[in-house]
Amino acid sequence: MLKTIADPADCEVRSVIRFLNAKKVKPAEIHRQLVKIYGENVMTDGMVRKWVRQFNDGRTNVHDEARSGRPSVVSDGLVAKMNEKIRENRRFTIRMLFDEFHKFQKLFCVRLSQIA
């Protein structure tokens, strides 16, 4: 019986796709083999086909490319101001942080919930 691999890295799965594609294995068969080893949630058949197309078009990198995404509102200046406030008062609370930097309150709530 084959052993399944749980939670593979994306680049690992893409490397397998690149390898099998180089061996001229068809995308549907690549997907079938991926599901057999990595499980049902590994990658959709359509995504396998997309990666096969990209490798056929000359792509060699299996890692994610940098994305532009939403620009960060956290700047070096803001971090410096926050550090200064905290150093002024070591008992600086999150509430005080919200009051001092009110326009970033929503951002802090989201960041703190990600940390917790």
Residue, then its C-alpha position, 0 to 999 in steps of 0.5 A: m500500500l502506498k503511503t500518503i504525504a500530508d500537507p506538501a509544500d506548494c513548490e513540492v507539488r509543482s516540482v512533481i508536476r514539472f518532473l512528470n511533465a518533462k517525462k511527457v505524462k499527460p496532465a490528467e494522469i499527473h493529477r491522478q498521481l498527485v491525488k493518489i499520493y497527496g490526497e484529494n485536496v492537493m490541487t485541482d485538475g485545472m491548476v495542474r493543467k495551468w502549471v503544465r502550460q506554464f512549464n511548457d511555455g518555458r517556466t522553470n521556477v516552481h516557487d511563488e512569484a512576488r505579488s503586488g497585493r495591497p500596500s502595507v500601511v505600516s511604515d518604518g516611521l510608524v513603527a518608530k513612533m510606536n516604539e517611542k511611545i512604548r519606551e516612554n511608558r512601559r505600561f502602554t496598553i493596547r487601548m492606549l495604542f488605539d487612542e494614540f494611533h486611532k486611524f490604524q485601529k482596524l489594522f491593529c485589530v486584524r494583526l492582533s487577531q492573526i497573532a492570537 
